[in-house]
Amino acid sequence: MTEPETEALSFMIPKKEMRNIIREMRKAMNPGEKKAADAVICRKVMEMASGFPDKNILIYIAKEDEVNLNEAVLSFIRQGRRVAVPRVYGKELKFHRILSLDDLEDGVFGLKEPKKDLPVLKPDGDLVFMPGMAYGKKGERLGYGAGYYDRYLSGYPGNILTGIGYDFQTEREFEASMNDIPVSQVITEKRSIKF
């Protein structure tokens, strides 16, 4: 088989289709298995962050079938770490520091968001834990399609970007865009993949 023929067999799944595939796989997870996987991922996130005790932590609050990191969020707060979570403002994100899950309120897209009057934290070489729909073999991250994280992070380079997901979300082949900001590692219930 010649090289051009080999290339022709390579199949990149369109982003929309990949999102639908992963969404269905997450919905199909057994609740008990999901809870156990979430707990393992939380422990790995806490272990990873312990290696950077002076860095701020920017982390998401899960919705629906995303990996729930609340256990890690609460642990970081108890440790006195500076923790910030995202709030949507139009097409942009801002991360507000929280001291408790009581600092959250109902926001857009079914998200729990920090209250507007909480201090804004801007990352500077900090830890950023992001949700994603799928991750490629070189750290490519497929988000939800609105580009919030990509736009936000383009203004704050130099942070340690960690994608969070279940193992079946990794090593996926999908169409990537120039504006998609890659992660430096992905943490799943089975492994931590560094790029």
BANUGU-158900 format. One record per residue (C-alpha): residue number from 1; residue in one letter; x, y, z. Coordinates in steps of 0.02 Angstrom, whole numbers. Example, Ala and Ser with C-alpha at 12.3 -4.5 7.8 and 13.67 -1.06 7.14 Angstrom:
BEGIN
+-----+--------+--------+--------+--------+
: num : residu :      x :      y :      z :
+-----+--------+--------+--------+--------+
:   1 :      A :    615 :   -225 :    390 :
:   2 :      S :    684 :    -53 :    357 :
+-----+--------+--------+--------+--------+
END
This chain:
BEGIN
+-----+--------+--------+--------+--------+
: num : residu :      x :      y :      z :
+-----+--------+--------+--------+--------+
:   1 :      M :      0 :      0 :      0 :
:   2 :      T :     72 :    167 :    -50 :
:   3 :      E :     87 :    314 :     71 :
:   4 :      P :    -54 :    416 :    -11 :
:   5 :      E :   -170 :    266 :      4 :
:   6 :      T :   -126 :    248 :    189 :
:   7 :      E :   -166 :    432 :    218 :
:   8 :      A :   -333 :    412 :    130 :
:   9 :      L :   -382 :    280 :    258 :
:  10 :      S :   -352 :    401 :    403 :
:  11 :      F :   -523 :    460 :    463 :
:  12 :      M :   -549 :    617 :    564 :
:  13 :      I :   -721 :    627 :    643 :
:  14 :      P :   -809 :    796 :    630 :
:  15 :      K :   -817 :    888 :    796 :
:  16 :      K :  -1007 :    885 :    807 :
:  17 :      E :  -1012 :    698 :    778 :
:  18 :      M :   -875 :    666 :    906 :
:  19 :      R :   -969 :    769 :   1036 :
:  20 :      N :  -1126 :    665 :   1005 :
:  21 :      I :  -1028 :    502 :   1021 :
:  22 :      I :   -950 :    552 :   1187 :
:  23 :      R :  -1112 :    626 :   1254 :
:  24 :      E :  -1201 :    460 :   1224 :
:  25 :      M :  -1058 :    361 :   1303 :
:  26 :      R :  -1062 :    470 :   1459 :
:  27 :      K :  -1251 :    455 :   1472 :
:  28 :      A :  -1236 :    266 :   1461 :
:  29 :      M :  -1118 :    254 :   1610 :
:  30 :      N :  -1181 :    157 :   1760 :
:  31 :      P :  -1209 :    284 :   1902 :
:  32 :      G :  -1108 :    179 :   2025 :
:  33 :      E :   -962 :    161 :   1904 :
:  34 :      K :   -968 :    347 :   1867 :
:  35 :      K :   -963 :    392 :   2051 :
:  36 :      A :   -815 :    275 :   2079 :
:  37 :      A :   -723 :    344 :   1926 :
:  38 :      D :   -755 :    523 :   1986 :
:  39 :      A :   -682 :    482 :   2156 :
:  40 :      V :   -523 :    410 :   2077 :
:  41 :      I :   -504 :    562 :   1964 :
:  42 :      C :   -528 :    680 :   2112 :
:  43 :      R :   -389 :    591 :   2207 :
:  44 :      K :   -273 :    607 :   2056 :
:  45 :      V :   -315 :    791 :   2036 :
:  46 :      M :   -277 :    822 :   2221 :
:  47 :      E :   -115 :    724 :   2208 :
:  48 :      M :    -60 :    820 :   2053 :
:  49 :      A :   -102 :    989 :   2134 :
:  50 :      S :     -4 :    942 :   2292 :
:  51 :      G :    154 :    955 :   2189 :
:  52 :      F :    118 :   1140 :   2159 :
:  53 :      P :     71 :   1206 :   2332 :
:  54 :      D :     95 :   1390 :   2289 :
:  55 :      K :     -8 :   1394 :   2131 :
:  56 :      N :   -188 :   1452 :   2117 :
:  57 :      I :   -316 :   1324 :   2060 :
:  58 :      L :   -440 :   1363 :   1922 :
:  59 :      I :   -565 :   1221 :   1914 :
:  60 :      Y :   -740 :   1190 :   1846 :
:  61 :      I :   -902 :   1141 :   1931 :
:  62 :      A :   -975 :    990 :   1841 :
:  63 :      K :  -1141 :    986 :   1752 :
:  64 :      E :  -1243 :    835 :   1701 :
:  65 :      D :  -1128 :    690 :   1657 :
:  66 :      E :   -959 :    777 :   1669 :
:  67 :      V :   -827 :    714 :   1791 :
:  68 :      N :   -880 :    786 :   1959 :
:  69 :      L :   -731 :    867 :   2047 :
:  70 :      N :   -825 :    939 :   2197 :
:  71 :      E :   -730 :    825 :   2317 :
:  72 :      A :   -566 :    900 :   2255 :
:  73 :      V :   -636 :   1078 :   2260 :
:  74 :      L :   -688 :   1057 :   2442 :
:  75 :      S :   -520 :    980 :   2487 :
:  76 :      F :   -425 :   1125 :   2407 :
:  77 :      I :   -532 :   1252 :   2502 :
:  78 :      R :   -503 :   1160 :   2667 :
:  79 :      Q :   -316 :   1166 :   2632 :
:  80 :      G :   -326 :   1354 :   2612 :
:  81 :      R :   -285 :   1347 :   2426 :
:  82 :      R :   -345 :   1490 :   2316 :
:  83 :      V :   -485 :   1411 :   2212 :
:  84 :      A :   -578 :   1497 :   2071 :
:  85 :      V :   -720 :   1433 :   1961 :
:  86 :      P :   -789 :   1503 :   1798 :
:  87 :      R :   -936 :   1618 :   1768 :
:  88 :      V :  -1001 :   1656 :   1593 :
:  89 :      Y :  -1015 :   1838 :   1538 :
:  90 :      G :  -1087 :   1841 :   1362 :
:  91 :      K :   -953 :   1754 :   1259 :
:  92 :      E :   -818 :   1767 :   1391 :
:  93 :      L :   -768 :   1681 :   1552 :
:  94 :      K :   -708 :   1754 :   1716 :
:  95 :      F :   -647 :   1649 :   1861 :
:  96 :      H :   -707 :   1704 :   2033 :
:  97 :      R :   -626 :   1644 :   2194 :
:  98 :      I :   -740 :   1540 :   2305 :
:  99 :      L :   -724 :   1493 :   2488 :
: 100 :      S :   -870 :   1371 :   2491 :
: 101 :      L :   -992 :   1285 :   2374 :
: 102 :      D :  -1119 :   1404 :   2452 :
: 103 :      D :  -1033 :   1539 :   2346 :
: 104 :      L :  -1116 :   1462 :   2193 :
: 105 :      E :  -1283 :   1503 :   2112 :
: 106 :      D :  -1382 :   1443 :   1961 :
: 107 :      G :  -1304 :   1508 :   1801 :
: 108 :      V :  -1314 :   1484 :   1613 :
: 109 :      F :  -1316 :   1316 :   1522 :
: 110 :      G :  -1374 :   1229 :   1681 :
: 111 :      L :  -1209 :   1271 :   1766 :
: 112 :      K :  -1176 :   1317 :   1946 :
: 113 :      E :  -1077 :   1479 :   1940 :
: 114 :      P :   -990 :   1589 :   2069 :
: 115 :      K :  -1084 :   1744 :   2125 :
: 116 :      K :  -1039 :   1901 :   2029 :
: 117 :      D :   -977 :   1999 :   2180 :
: 118 :      L :   -839 :   1874 :   2222 :
: 119 :      P :   -658 :   1923 :   2183 :
: 120 :      V :   -596 :   1886 :   2007 :
: 121 :      L :   -438 :   1782 :   1997 :
: 122 :      K :   -328 :   1797 :   1842 :
: 123 :      P :   -210 :   1650 :   1811 :
: 124 :      D :    -24 :   1676 :   1804 :
: 125 :      G :     70 :   1512 :   1787 :
: 126 :      D :    -68 :   1424 :   1884 :
: 127 :      L :   -159 :   1257 :   1879 :
: 128 :      V :   -310 :   1250 :   1764 :
: 129 :      F :   -422 :   1095 :   1767 :
: 130 :      M :   -540 :   1094 :   1617 :
: 131 :      P :   -685 :    988 :   1560 :
: 132 :      G :   -684 :    922 :   1384 :
: 133 :      M :   -782 :    810 :   1268 :
: 134 :      A :   -631 :    721 :   1192 :
: 135 :      Y :   -442 :    728 :   1189 :
: 136 :      G :   -325 :    684 :   1047 :
: 137 :      K :   -159 :    592 :   1047 :
: 138 :      K :    -58 :    754 :   1054 :
: 139 :      G :   -159 :    845 :   1186 :
: 140 :      E :   -291 :    916 :   1071 :
: 141 :      R :   -447 :    962 :   1169 :
: 142 :      L :   -623 :    957 :   1100 :
: 143 :      G :   -737 :   1068 :   1203 :
: 144 :      Y :   -923 :   1099 :   1190 :
: 145 :      G :   -914 :   1210 :   1037 :
: 146 :      A :   -931 :   1385 :   1107 :
: 147 :      G :   -743 :   1414 :   1127 :
: 148 :      Y :   -752 :   1489 :   1303 :
: 149 :      Y :   -594 :   1409 :   1370 :
: 150 :      D :   -496 :   1435 :   1208 :
: 151 :      R :   -535 :   1622 :   1206 :
: 152 :      Y :   -502 :   1641 :   1391 :
: 153 :      L :   -337 :   1547 :   1395 :
: 154 :      S :   -269 :   1634 :   1240 :
: 155 :      G :   -259 :   1790 :   1349 :
: 156 :      Y :   -167 :   1701 :   1491 :
: 157 :      P :    -25 :   1594 :   1424 :
: 158 :      G :     96 :   1496 :   1532 :
: 159 :      N :    -25 :   1401 :   1642 :
: 160 :      I :    -25 :   1213 :   1675 :
: 161 :      L :   -176 :   1151 :   1578 :
: 162 :      T :   -252 :    985 :   1628 :
: 163 :      G :   -398 :    906 :   1538 :
: 164 :      I :   -518 :    801 :   1640 :
: 165 :      G :   -618 :    656 :   1570 :
: 166 :      Y :   -656 :    471 :   1572 :
: 167 :      D :   -532 :    357 :   1487 :
: 168 :      F :   -647 :    325 :   1338 :
: 169 :      Q :   -636 :    512 :   1298 :
: 170 :      T :   -448 :    501 :   1264 :
: 171 :      E :   -344 :    459 :   1110 :
: 172 :      R :   -485 :    511 :    996 :
: 173 :      E :   -462 :    571 :    818 :
: 174 :      F :   -564 :    724 :    775 :
: 175 :      E :   -549 :    881 :    672 :
: 176 :      A :   -447 :   1010 :    768 :
: 177 :      S :   -447 :   1198 :    737 :
: 178 :      M :   -304 :   1323 :    745 :
: 179 :      N :   -390 :   1411 :    891 :
: 180 :      D :   -405 :   1253 :    997 :
: 181 :      I :   -284 :   1267 :   1143 :
: 182 :      P :   -207 :   1097 :   1187 :
: 183 :      V :   -186 :   1029 :   1362 :
: 184 :      S :    -20 :    973 :   1435 :
: 185 :      Q :    -99 :    820 :   1517 :
: 186 :      V :   -262 :    727 :   1537 :
: 187 :      I :   -317 :    643 :   1698 :
: 188 :      T :   -438 :    497 :   1687 :
: 189 :      E :   -491 :    360 :   1808 :
: 190 :      K :   -364 :    242 :   1730 :
: 191 :      R :   -211 :    350 :   1695 :
: 192 :      S :   -131 :    520 :   1682 :
: 193 :      I :    -73 :    556 :   1504 :
: 194 :      K :     62 :    687 :   1479 :
: 195 :      F :     98 :    771 :   1313 :
+-----+--------+--------+--------+--------+
END
